Amino acid sequence: MPRTDAVLADPRLASAAERLGRSVVKDAVTRAQQRAREGEIRPEEVADEAVAALPPHAASLRTVINATGVLIHTNLGRASLSPAAIAATAAAAGPADVEFDLVTGARARRGRGALDALAAAVPDAEGVHVVNNNAAALVLAATVLAAGREIVISRGELVEIGDGFRIPDLLVSTGARLREVGTTNRTSYDDYAAAVGPETGCVLKVHPSNFRIDGFTGSVEVPELTGLGVPVVVDIGSGLLTREPLLPDEPDAATVLRQGAHLVTASGDKLLGGPQAGLLLGRGDLVERCRRHPLARALRVDKLTLAALEATLRGPTPPVRQALHADPAVLGDRAAVLAGKLAAAGVDARAVPSEATVGGGGAPGVTLPSAAVSLPERLAMPLRTGEPPVVGRVEGGRLLLDLRAVPADRDDDVMRAILQVSR
Ligand SMILES: *Cc1c(COP(=O)(O)O)cnc(C)c1O
């Protein structure tokens, strides 16, 4: 077995160590030595094997192709950034004028470019602020408006966001008390009116963004709630800033503000299509109180997020919105071309109609007509662990690679990945 030091002296691995760091390269060598010990490769192949197995960068996170048909997949990091946002992030990675005015040489408002872009995108908001995520925006709003007091909230809106995290627990962690009103399926204006009193810090409406209740239901809309004489906070969840005709039931910030909401909170990495962030929009004095609260410092976003958010707001249509608006006929053509080429290469592949969803990020119950390449189920694992990793979904004993969330310029990569694992 070649010694580790001797393998690491290979010029290809020595230069990789400068690029990726010694420990990353050493791990690749150790794995190659292990394979040689197990007889999978010959000892003289260890260096070649280590070179072939080097990761593209020093972090273990890998870029995957989302062929699940779930546009906003939380396990896959939600929205993918637009090329414009990726470039902005790279530009901000070094020293950057995030909190500095290059003309005067003095300190400047942190993230003013992103905040100005957000204000321009939602003219109905007097004030805007950005924090780490929507959960942070809710914590900040609840702390500022209702710590030690009550948050009036409908029992139909006590939402679990995911991975065991629940909005009611989050709210209570701020020292606010929940005053639950109504029932799971129905809450009326009178329920709210009876609960509002001197102890009320705010009324909170939470959009049920990952479930739907049908049947005998009733809830109170924002315009009515604003008549209660207390601040009305609305968590719209998905981060639509303006109405999206394809998703008529999904609330948007502009409409909710025009209806009189005092504060709106939303995520940056759902339907907005940007980086993980929490948006706070609304009445100037309330946003300012949020911004000035000591907790705001603990929840603030870094320059990379600010850069990506600004580029998402000002730049070209981000991938999530492109996927949402993709033409089903074009998706069908893409699936047919892929399946045709694969079948010609002897792969058991066919193009099939499919149904995509927005995902936990919004629009529960909405399906989007889509198209998929149907493959043998046994390819699921090899495709997930191949290069690039392709993640599909298994349905009816077949692996479906749904193309709605796959950018068209990745079709060739998808095909190569399939050919590789089919051999
Ligand atoms: C997704 C979601 C949240 C949590 O947002 P994060 O940005 O993940 O913190 C909160 N409320 C609603 C309604 C949501 O849909």
The ligand as an ORCA input file, in Angstrom:
! r2SCAN-3c Opt
* xyz 0 1
  C     -42.468     28.790      5.784
  C     -43.310     29.507      6.763
  C     -42.765     30.003      7.941
  C     -41.319     29.822      8.290
  O     -40.530     30.551      7.432
  P     -38.918     30.410      7.470
  O     -38.468     31.415      6.458
  O     -38.627     28.997      7.110
  O     -38.484     30.729      8.842
  C     -43.586     30.699      8.790
  N     -44.882     30.881      8.506
  C     -45.447     30.411      7.374
  C     -46.885     30.679      7.122
  C     -44.676     29.718      6.460
  O     -45.236     29.269      5.340
*
